Amino acid sequence: MNNYLSATHSKERILGTELSRILDEGTVKEKEYALLNFALSGENNERSIQLFLKYTEDPEMESIAHICLNKLLETSTRFNLQLVLPVLKTGLNHPKEMIRIACQNGLDCLVKPIVGKDNDEAPAYVPFFLKPKLVKDYLESASAEKIITALLYIFYKPHKDSEFFDLLDAQLAKNIPAVNCIVGAMIDTKLSNIIKGISALSELSLKSYALAKENGLKSKSSWVYRRFDSIRELAREHMHIMKESVNYKN
């Protein structure tokens, strides 16, 4: 068993007395409820994560432990990334669908924007500084943990989107499941930001369109239609490709 909990750390130092008693003496169902309640209690710290990691190795508790870990990762910005990544990566191939989904969601949570912080400010679980050579070595490796660490480091730092997209494309070519999850979450976040930008401009664009039409400036009003039509066609094309892929697999 991995050494997630030090032998010198009693459960009483991590949990309340009653919760500790349940985890020691309760039935499996009681332990599951206790662990889930603890995950939802707001105790988002490294010792909480260590507790969930410990129970991911218990065959009777592994499903709820993975779910609890995912719940904590949704809000926590401070934990040891290198402790979490191996569990999330391994869980992607678990025979239990519940665990696979929890691990996929857990990887997504590493990329979600941090509430109250600028998007380019790295949360505490991302290394504050990596030397350029180390970033390069990580990206060129076949290790999912190293690649993800480097991608997160770059993602949360100021970067050029065009260069970052080339980098993501190169990582997708390796077809490493855990890396694919992270790349997908990053692309989703980028697309979400683009949509927010379009939404912010939509009222202005329609106002510009209306005024141009009112002033008889036909050529200056038509751009609005062309741009939004292009967005619609691009979305339609992508949806068609995705539907064809689903039909092919079925």
C-alpha positions in Angstrom: 0.0 0.0 0.0 1.3 3.4 -0.9 2.4 5.5 2.1 -0.3 8.2 1.8 -0.9 8.5 5.5 2.1 8.6 7.8 2.1 6.1 10.6 2.5 9.0 13.0 -0.7 10.7 11.9 -3.6 9.3 13.9 -7.1 9.6 12.3 -8.1 11.8 15.2 -5.7 14.5 13.9 -7.5 14.4 10.6 -11.1 13.7 11.5 -13.5 14.4 14.3 -13.7 11.7 17.0 -17.2 10.4 15.8 -16.1 10.3 12.2 -12.9 8.4 13.2 -15.0 5.9 15.2 -17.3 5.2 12.2 -14.4 4.7 9.9 -12.9 2.2 12.5 -16.0 0.4 13.5 -18.9 1.1 11.1 -20.4 -1.0 8.4 -19.3 -0.3 4.8 -22.4 1.7 4.2 -21.8 3.8 7.3 -18.2 4.4 6.3 -19.3 5.5 2.8 -21.7 8.0 4.2 -19.1 9.3 6.7 -16.5 9.7 4.0 -18.9 11.5 1.7 -20.1 13.8 4.5 -16.5 14.6 5.2 -15.9 15.4 1.6 -18.8 17.8 1.5 -17.8 19.4 4.8 -15.5 22.0 3.3 -12.3 20.4 4.9 -10.3 21.0 1.8 -6.7 20.4 2.8 -3.9 18.0 2.0 -4.7 15.7 4.9 -8.2 15.4 3.5 -6.9 14.3 0.2 -4.5 11.9 1.8 -7.4 10.3 3.6 -9.3 9.8 0.3 -6.2 8.5 -1.4 -5.8 5.9 1.4 -9.3 4.6 0.9 -9.0 4.4 -2.9 -6.8 1.3 -2.1 -9.6 -0.3 -0.1 -11.7 -2.6 -2.4 -14.8 -2.0 -0.3 -14.4 1.8 -0.2 -12.6 2.6 -3.5 -15.7 3.8 -5.4 -16.8 6.4 -2.7 -13.2 7.4 -2.1 -12.7 8.3 -5.8 -16.0 10.3 -5.7 -14.9 12.1 -2.6 -11.5 12.9 -4.1 -13.3 14.4 -7.1 -15.6 16.4 -4.9 -12.6 17.9 -3.1 -10.7 18.7 -6.3 -13.7 20.7 -7.5 -13.0 23.4 -5.0 -9.5 22.8 -3.6 -6.6 24.9 -5.0 -4.0 23.5 -2.6 -2.7 20.0 -2.7 0.2 17.8 -3.9 -0.4 17.3 -7.6 2.1 14.4 -7.7 0.1 12.5 -5.1 -3.2 12.9 -7.0 -2.2 12.4 -10.6 -1.1 8.7 -10.4 -4.5 7.8 -8.8 -6.5 9.8 -11.4 -4.5 8.3 -14.3 -4.8 4.7 -13.1 -8.5 5.2 -12.4 -9.2 5.9 -16.1 -8.7 2.2 -16.8 -10.6 0.9 -13.8 -13.2 -1.8 -14.5 -15.8 0.2 -12.5 -17.5 2.9 -14.6 -18.2 5.0 -11.5 -14.4 5.2 -10.7 -13.5 6.0 -14.4 -16.0 8.9 -14.5 -14.8 10.2 -11.1 -11.2 10.2 -12.4 -12.2 11.9 -15.7 -14.0 14.6 -13.7 -11.1 14.9 -11.3 -8.7 15.6 -14.2 -11.2 18.2 -15.6 -11.1 19.9 -12.2 -7.4 20.7 -12.5 -8.2 23.0 -15.4 -11.4 24.7 -14.3 -11.0 28.5 -13.8 -10.3 29.4 -10.2 -13.0 31.5 -8.6 -11.8 34.9 -7.5 -8.5 34.6 -9.4 -7.3 35.7 -12.8 -7.2 32.8 -15.2 -3.5 33.2 -15.8 -2.7 32.9 -12.0 -1.6 29.3 -11.2 -3.3 27.6 -8.3 -1.0 26.2 -5.6 -1.0 22.7 -6.9 0.8 23.8 -10.1 4.5 24.3 -9.6 5.3 28.0 -9.2 8.4 27.8 -11.4 9.8 25.2 -13.8 13.0 25.8 -15.7 12.5 26.0 -19.5 14.6 22.9 -20.0 12.5 21.0 -17.4 9.3 22.0 -19.1 10.7 20.9 -22.4 11.8 17.6 -21.0 8.4 17.0 -19.4 6.6 17.7 -22.6 8.8 15.4 -24.6 8.4 12.5 -22.1 5.9 9.7 -22.3 4.9 10.2 -18.7 1.3 11.4 -18.3 2.2 13.0 -14.9 5.1 15.0 -16.3 3.2 16.1 -19.4 0.2 17.2 -17.4 2.3 19.0 -14.9 4.0 21.0 -17.8 0.7 21.7 -19.5 -0.9 23.0 -16.4 2.2 25.2 -15.7 1.9 26.7 -19.2 -1.9 27.0 -19.1 -1.9 29.1 -16.0 0.9 31.4 -17.2 0.5 34.1 -19.9 0.9 32.4 -23.3 0.1 32.8 -27.0 -2.9 30.7 -27.9 -1.6 29.8 -31.4 1.6 28.3 -29.9 -0.4 26.7 -27.1 -2.8 25.0 -29.5 0.2 23.6 -31.5 1.5 22.2 -28.2 -1.8 20.6 -27.4 -2.0 19.1 -30.8 1.4 17.5 -30.4 0.4 16.0 -27.1 -2.8 14.6 -28.5 -0.7 12.8 -31.1 0.7 10.7 -28.3 -2.8 9.4 -27.4 -2.2 9.1 -23.7 -5.7 8.9 -22.0 -5.0 11.1 -19.0 -3.2 13.7 -21.2 -6.2 13.6 -23.6 -8.5 14.4 -20.7 -6.4 17.4 -19.6 -6.1 18.7 -23.2 -9.8 18.4 -23.7 -10.5 20.3 -20.6 -8.1 23.0 -21.7 -9.7 23.3 -25.1 -13.1 23.4 -23.5 -12.0 26.3 -21.2 -10.6 28.2 -24.2 -13.8 27.7 -26.2 -15.9 28.8 -23.2 -13.9 32.0 -23.0 -14.4 32.6 -26.7 -18.1 32.2 -26.3 -18.1 34.6 -23.4 -16.3 37.1 -25.6 -18.8 36.7 -28.4 -21.7 37.1 -26.0 -20.1 40.3 -24.7 -19.9 41.6 -28.2 -23.3 40.4 -29.4 -25.3 43.4 -28.2 -22.7 45.9 -29.6 -22.7 44.0 -32.9 -26.4 44.1 -33.2 -26.5 47.8 -32.3 -23.9 48.4 -35.0 -26.0 46.4 -37.5 -29.2 48.3 -36.7 -27.5 51.8 -37.0 -25.8 50.9 -40.2 -29.1 49.7 -41.7 -30.8 52.9 -40.5 -28.2 55.0 -42.1 -28.3 53.1 -45.4 -24.8 51.7 -45.0 -25.6 48.2 -46.4 -22.0 47.1 -46.8 -21.2 48.1 -43.2 -24.2 46.2 -41.8 -23.6 42.9 -43.7 -20.5 42.0 -41.7 -22.6 41.1 -38.7 -24.6 38.5 -40.6 -21.5 37.0 -42.2 -19.6 36.6 -38.9 -22.5 35.0 -37.1 -23.3 32.8 -40.1 -19.7 31.6 -40.1 -19.9 30.7 -36.4 -23.1 28.8 -37.0 -21.6 26.9 -40.0 -18.4 26.0 -38.1 -20.5 24.7 -35.2 -22.7 22.7 -37.7 -19.7 21.2 -39.3 -18.2 20.1 -36.0 -21.5 18.6 -34.8 -21.8 16.7 -38.1 -18.4 15.2 -37.6 -19.1 14.2 -34.0 -22.4 12.6 -35.0 -20.8 10.6 -37.7 -18.2 9.4 -35.3 -20.9 8.2 -32.8 -22.8 6.5 -35.6 -19.7 4.8 -36.8 -18.9 3.4 -33.3 -22.5 2.2 -32.9 
